Amino acid sequence: MNRHHSLQQITETDIWDIIIIGGGATGLGSAVDAASRGYKTLLIEQYDFAKGTSSRSTKLVHGGVRYLQQGNIKLVKEALRERAFLLHNAPHLTSVQPFVVPVFSWFEKMYYAVGLKMYDLLSGKLSLGKTKILSKKETIACLPAINPAKLSGGILYYDGQFDDSRLCADLATTATKHGATILNYCKASGFTKDKSKIPKINGVLITDTLSGTEYTVNAKAVINATGVFTDAVMQMDDAAKHDIVSPSQGIHLVVNHSFFPGSTAMMIPKTDDGRVLFAVPWHDHIVLGTTDTPVERTEVEPKPLEEEIEFILTHINRYGTSRIERKDVKSVYVGLRPLVKISGSKSTALLSRDHTLVVAPSGLVTVTGGKWTTYRKMAEDAVENAVFISKQEKRECITKTLQIGDISQRERIIHEMIISDPSLAQAICNGYSYTKADIIYAVRSEMAVTVEDILARRTRLLFLDAAAAIKVAEEVASLMAGELDKDSAWKKEQVTGFTKLAQQYLLS
Ligand SMILES: Cc1cc2nc3c(=O)[nH]c(=O)nc-3n(C[C@H](O)[C@H](O)[C@H](O)COP(=O)(O)OP(=O)(O)OC[C@H]3O[C@@H](n4cnc5c(N)ncnc54)[C@H](O)[C@@H]3O)c2cc1C
């Protein structure tokens, strides 16, 4: 994946079969789908891949136990099927995660045992492990930090876990491998249309936000996969279009693993506002979350609300033996769910997590809603519709079994880099495994162009430990400057910009 090469491709290509706007899970999944079917595919992302919601999830590949409580069996079944595909196609970025639901009465034990047995039954052959009722002793063995007072036992069940922005990086390289052209820092700023009675989109205006260069590219079909920015892109096509997305904010607090030692996650099935709350081990830390707060504004870097922070700390501290204080939080990250509006619904917690597909009279195919786990199906549906509406030859989708990423190739290249320069094996930060070689690899092969790309999404240091990320920003900028041929002014600007952003991930 090379940005310079991709920019050259957009000037040299007469017409694209499919252009995809948005480089999150849905857009990159669509690029993999379209390219692997043999369509000439271009994807543009206005910031970096996964800069939006797709780097800010709870990191679960799940059917959604909560949707079962809401009676949405179809959604749960589809997600469980997709969970199995993802675990199979990207084993290097996913894992099976045991969860325990602590219970405090016989009635609770039976209620959640029946629900979670059903969850397991719905996955059928694709089950990740049998749901089991645990005694109090067994529950404490799984969750050593749980407060034993009043505890009656627990229910053990299994779901999947993953690294979201790393998966986006691998989807981008996979799409490229299958012939797609992929570009970050390129914004869709308008459409061109033909002169028919109902004008059809026949191209996209693109602005390279790093150089300011503008391009007009021709397309047979265009997919809008822009998450919480969906409405803005739909209105670029048709100014009279009404909003369809209702953003809902969710925050996560990341703390030391020692607060919940062991490898089992905890699921709290009912918070005061009727949601579920997780404490999940991730990269040797614990992710606590999440919240569901309707928001008016769509921001690229949404900020946590005081009440959301308090909500998570208050609920989690009801369950653990050692109290988690604000000072223990190493990073707070915030995402916006692109939920699809249902008229009359007041709470975003009740809005559907199903995905929605809209085909405009101009031919613009919009795909939104859903969740990370179902990105592949969303992509399949979007590409099917784009091909149909633009009357292109139909080709079979092959992504159910398509391998994502190539871990052995990445490891081989990094190994060769270290052989030729052993200093590249050095870790960039004490206590974390990220090496200088990982950074150089991300610049050369994963289109990382800013310090933030490296520290937030190619590695996950900003999400794990914001203070540590600030400390290493200068060294990362120096390594990148060497690779990208940048001067000291660039380095300074990068370090200042990143430090300002990272302050938002710290709790004061
Ligand atoms: C708090 C929270 C927790 C979640 N946890 C889970 C979970 O554990 N498991 C799960 O399965 N799902 C989870 N989800 C849902 C999941 O993260 C989202 O459904 C998914 O990431 C949405 O991906 P997307 O590609 O549709 O949107 P995004 O990731 O937001 O991607 C859209 C992209 O489009 C780009 N864009 C916008 N406008 C333009 C333009 N004009 N030109 C070019 N690019 C543009 C944006 O910059 C953005 O990068 C969670 C969501 C939230 C908020």
The ligand as an SDF file (V2000), in Angstrom:
LIG
                    3D

 53 58  0  0  0  0  0  0  0  0999 V2000
  -18.8620    2.9700   21.8990 C   0  0  0  0  0  0  0  0  0  0  0  0
  -19.0240    1.9590   20.8040 C   0  0  0  0  0  0  0  0  0  0  0  0
  -18.7510    0.6200   21.0510 C   0  0  0  0  0  0  0  0  0  0  0  0
  -18.9210   -0.3200   20.0420 C   0  0  0  0  0  0  0  0  0  0  0  0
  -18.5670   -1.6080   20.2890 N   0  0  0  0  0  0  0  0  0  0  0  0
  -18.7350   -2.5330   19.3340 C   0  0  0  0  0  0  0  0  0  0  0  0
  -18.3100   -3.8600   19.5640 C   0  0  0  0  0  0  0  0  0  0  0  0
  -17.7350   -4.1950   20.6020 O   0  0  0  0  0  0  0  0  0  0  0  0
  -18.5370   -4.7660   18.5740 N   0  0  0  0  0  0  0  0  0  0  0  0
  -19.1390   -4.4310   17.4100 C   0  0  0  0  0  0  0  0  0  0  0  0
  -19.3570   -5.3150   16.5930 O   0  0  0  0  0  0  0  0  0  0  0  0
  -19.5010   -3.1540   17.1380 N   0  0  0  0  0  0  0  0  0  0  0  0
  -19.2900   -2.2080   18.0640 C   0  0  0  0  0  0  0  0  0  0  0  0
  -19.6140   -0.9060   17.8130 N   0  0  0  0  0  0  0  0  0  0  0  0
  -20.1460   -0.5410   16.4970 C   0  0  0  0  0  0  0  0  0  0  0  0
  -19.0350   -0.3680   15.4580 C   0  0  0  0  0  0  0  0  0  0  0  0
  -17.8880    0.2070   16.0040 O   0  0  0  0  0  0  0  0  0  0  0  0
  -19.5580    0.4680   14.2960 C   0  0  0  0  0  0  0  0  0  0  0  0
  -20.7690   -0.0780   13.8450 O   0  0  0  0  0  0  0  0  0  0  0  0
  -18.5860    0.4920   13.1170 C   0  0  0  0  0  0  0  0  0  0  0  0
  -17.2860    0.8170   13.5340 O   0  0  0  0  0  0  0  0  0  0  0  0
  -19.0650    1.5100   12.0770 C   0  0  0  0  0  0  0  0  0  0  0  0
  -18.1590    1.4980   11.0080 O   0  0  0  0  0  0  0  0  0  0  0  0
  -18.3780    2.4300    9.7530 P   0  0  0  0  0  0  0  0  0  0  0  0
  -17.3360    2.0850    8.7620 O   0  0  0  0  0  0  0  0  0  0  0  0
  -19.7950    2.3290    9.3020 O   0  0  0  0  0  0  0  0  0  0  0  0
  -18.1780    3.9100   10.3140 O   0  0  0  0  0  0  0  0  0  0  0  0
  -16.8130    4.6720   10.6550 P   0  0  0  0  0  0  0  0  0  0  0  0
  -15.8280    3.7890   11.2940 O   0  0  0  0  0  0  0  0  0  0  0  0
  -17.1590    5.9200   11.3770 O   0  0  0  0  0  0  0  0  0  0  0  0
  -16.2340    5.0370    9.2310 O   0  0  0  0  0  0  0  0  0  0  0  0
  -16.7550    6.0620    8.4230 C   0  0  0  0  0  0  0  0  0  0  0  0
  -15.5890    6.8000    7.8100 C   0  0  0  0  0  0  0  0  0  0  0  0
  -16.0550    7.6570    6.7680 O   0  0  0  0  0  0  0  0  0  0  0  0
  -15.1660    8.7620    6.7140 C   0  0  0  0  0  0  0  0  0  0  0  0
  -15.8000    9.8610    5.9660 N   0  0  0  0  0  0  0  0  0  0  0  0
  -16.8550   10.6080    6.3480 C   0  0  0  0  0  0  0  0  0  0  0  0
  -17.1450   11.5460    5.4000 N   0  0  0  0  0  0  0  0  0  0  0  0
  -16.2480   11.3790    4.4030 C   0  0  0  0  0  0  0  0  0  0  0  0
  -16.0230   12.0430    3.1690 C   0  0  0  0  0  0  0  0  0  0  0  0
  -16.7760   13.0750    2.7620 N   0  0  0  0  0  0  0  0  0  0  0  0
  -15.0000   11.6220    2.3880 N   0  0  0  0  0  0  0  0  0  0  0  0
  -14.2020   10.5830    2.7730 C   0  0  0  0  0  0  0  0  0  0  0  0
  -14.3860    9.9280    3.9540 N   0  0  0  0  0  0  0  0  0  0  0  0
  -15.3890   10.3080    4.7530 C   0  0  0  0  0  0  0  0  0  0  0  0
  -14.9340    9.0750    8.1940 C   0  0  0  0  0  0  0  0  0  0  0  0
  -13.7840    9.8610    8.3840 O   0  0  0  0  0  0  0  0  0  0  0  0
  -14.8630    7.6910    8.8180 C   0  0  0  0  0  0  0  0  0  0  0  0
  -13.5290    7.2230    8.9680 O   0  0  0  0  0  0  0  0  0  0  0  0
  -19.4050    0.0810   18.7760 C   0  0  0  0  0  0  0  0  0  0  0  0
  -19.6530    1.4290   18.5320 C   0  0  0  0  0  0  0  0  0  0  0  0
  -19.4420    2.3600   19.5210 C   0  0  0  0  0  0  0  0  0  0  0  0
  -19.6610    3.8050   19.2530 C   0  0  0  0  0  0  0  0  0  0  0  0
  1  2  1  0
  2  3  1  0
  2 52  2  0
  3  4  2  0
  4  5  1  0
  4 50  1  0
  5  6  2  0
  6  7  1  0
  6 13  1  0
  7  8  2  0
  7  9  1  0
  9 10  1  0
 10 11  2  0
 10 12  1  0
 12 13  2  0
 13 14  1  0
 14 15  1  0
 14 50  1  0
 15 16  1  0
 16 17  1  0
 16 18  1  0
 18 19  1  0
 18 20  1  0
 20 21  1  0
 20 22  1  0
 22 23  1  0
 23 24  1  0
 24 25  2  0
 24 26  1  0
 24 27  1  0
 27 28  1  0
 28 29  2  0
 28 30  1  0
 28 31  1  0
 31 32  1  0
 32 33  1  0
 33 34  1  0
 33 48  1  0
 34 35  1  0
 35 36  1  0
 35 46  1  0
 36 37  1  0
 36 45  1  0
 37 38  2  0
 38 39  1  0
 39 40  1  0
 39 45  2  0
 40 41  1  0
 40 42  2  0
 42 43  1  0
 43 44  2  0
 44 45  1  0
 46 47  1  0
 46 48  1  0
 48 49  1  0
 50 51  2  0
 51 52  1  0
 52 53  1  0
M  END
$$$$
